[in-house]
Amino acid sequence: MISDNSQKAESGDGIAARVFYDGACPLCRREIAHYRRLRGADRLAWVDISRDQVALDAHGLSREAAMARMHVLDSGGEWQTGAWAFAEMWSHLPAYRWLARALRKTGALPMLDRGYSRFARWRLKRHCDSASCMAPSSRTSSAAGEHTAATQPDRSNRHPQTRGERSCA
């Protein structure tokens, strides 16, 4: 099922970025609910990966990768994950824009991403007992161009100015 906001994002109708989050995770759901109440949140597409397999498929994002780390698809079509995903999301929310700028300028994102990676692995183990978070195998086959980030961040792509893939849940 695609939410109204996801459909809006697909049309490119003023959407700054697409935030992929796990709505089945109580902590994640509460945090995203906070962000969605803020000024500027209407310019972001909020995609609940626990309910929107169509959006995952449309963007070539595997369920495993989406469950492993938070993902944001920025306006340039680049995946941001982990701490970089948060910084991208925050950069569109005036109340948090200062934090995104500070983290990018100080180079703190790699350190924060390491902490996030630990949290994401713990969250996944706690939330996903016996593969309950994984989609059927027919949905998880690697198609050409499918985004299949591992739970471990790609250490070779760490520079904060690089707009390439970042890891986060």
C-alpha positions in Angstrom: 0.0 0.0 0.0 1.4 3.4 -0.9 0.5 6.3 1.4 -0.8 9.6 0.0 2.5 11.2 0.9 4.4 8.5 -1.0 2.3 9.0 -4.1 3.0 12.7 -3.9 6.7 11.9 -3.7 6.5 9.8 -6.8 5.1 12.7 -8.8 8.0 14.9 -7.7 5.5 17.4 -6.4 7.7 19.6 -4.2 9.2 16.7 -2.2 12.7 17.5 -0.9 13.5 13.9 0.2 12.0 10.5 0.9 12.4 9.1 4.5 12.1 5.3 4.8 11.5 4.3 8.3 10.2 1.2 10.2 6.7 2.0 11.4 6.6 -1.4 13.2 9.3 -0.3 15.6 7.7 1.6 18.5 10.8 3.8 19.1 11.2 4.6 15.4 7.5 5.3 15.1 7.6 7.8 18.0 10.6 9.6 16.7 9.2 9.9 13.2 5.9 11.1 14.6 7.8 13.9 16.3 9.5 15.0 13.1 6.3 14.8 11.1 4.7 17.4 13.4 7.4 19.9 12.7 7.4 22.8 10.2 8.9 21.6 6.9 7.8 18.0 7.4 5.2 18.4 4.6 8.1 18.7 2.1 9.3 15.2 3.0 7.7 11.9 1.9 7.4 9.6 4.8 7.5 5.9 3.8 6.7 3.3 6.4 8.7 0.2 5.2 6.6 -2.1 7.4 3.5 -1.3 5.3 4.7 -0.1 1.9 6.5 -2.8 -0.1 5.5 -1.1 -3.3 7.6 2.0 -2.5 10.5 -0.2 -1.6 10.2 -2.0 -4.9 9.7 1.2 -6.8 13.0 2.6 -5.4 15.0 -0.6 -5.7 15.5 -0.8 -1.9 15.5 -4.3 -0.5 13.5 -5.0 2.6 16.6 -6.3 4.3 18.6 -3.1 3.6 15.7 -0.9 4.7 15.3 -2.9 8.0 19.0 -2.7 8.7 19.4 1.1 8.6 17.4 4.2 8.1 17.4 5.4 4.5 16.7 8.8 3.0 16.6 9.3 -0.8 17.7 12.9 -1.3 16.4 15.2 -4.0 19.4 14.3 -6.2 18.4 10.7 -6.1 21.3 9.7 -3.8 20.8 7.3 -0.9 21.8 8.6 2.5 21.8 6.1 5.3 22.6 6.0 9.0 23.8 9.3 10.5 23.9 10.8 7.1 20.2 10.0 6.6 19.3 11.8 9.8 21.4 14.8 8.7 19.7 14.9 5.4 16.2 14.7 7.0 17.1 17.3 9.6 18.4 19.7 6.9 14.8 20.0 5.7 13.3 20.7 9.1 14.0 24.3 10.3 14.0 23.2 14.0 16.9 20.8 13.3 18.6 22.5 10.3 21.3 23.9 12.6 22.1 20.5 13.9 22.5 19.0 10.4 24.8 21.9 9.5 26.9 21.5 12.7 27.3 17.8 12.2 28.3 18.1 8.6 30.8 21.0 9.3 32.5 19.4 12.3 32.9 16.0 10.6 31.1 14.3 13.5 28.9 12.1 11.2 31.3 9.2 10.9 31.5 8.9 14.7 27.8 9.2 15.1 27.3 6.7 12.4 29.3 4.1 14.3 27.1 4.6 17.3 24.0 4.4 15.1 25.3 1.2 13.5 25.6 -0.4 17.0 22.0 0.7 17.8 20.7 -0.5 14.4 22.2 -4.0 14.9 20.7 -4.2 18.4 17.3 -3.0 17.1 17.3 -5.4 14.3 18.2 -8.4 16.5 15.6 -7.4 19.1 12.9 -6.6 16.6 13.5 -9.4 14.0 13.5 -12.7 15.7 13.5 -15.7 13.3 13.5 -13.6 10.1 10.1 -12.1 10.9 11.2 -8.8 9.3 12.3 -10.3 6.0 10.1 -10.3 3.0 9.4 -13.5 1.0 12.4 -14.6 -1.1 10.6 -13.6 -4.3 10.6 -10.0 -3.1 14.2 -9.9 -2.0 16.0 -11.1 -5.1 18.6 -8.7 -6.3 17.3 -7.0 -9.4 19.6 -4.7 -11.5 20.1 -1.5 -9.6 18.6 -2.8 -6.4 19.9 -1.1 -3.3 21.2 -3.8 -1.0 23.1 -2.1 1.8 24.5 -4.5 4.4 24.1 -3.9 8.1 27.8 -2.8 8.2 28.5 0.6 6.8 30.7 0.9 3.7 33.9 2.3 5.3 35.2 3.4 1.9 32.4 6.0 1.4 32.6 8.0 4.6 33.4 11.6 3.6 30.6 13.9 4.8 30.6 15.9 1.5 30.2 12.7 -0.6 26.5 12.3 -1.4 26.8 8.6 -1.9 25.3 5.9 0.2 25.4 6.2 3.9 24.3 3.6 6.4 21.5 4.1 9.0 18.3 2.5 10.3 
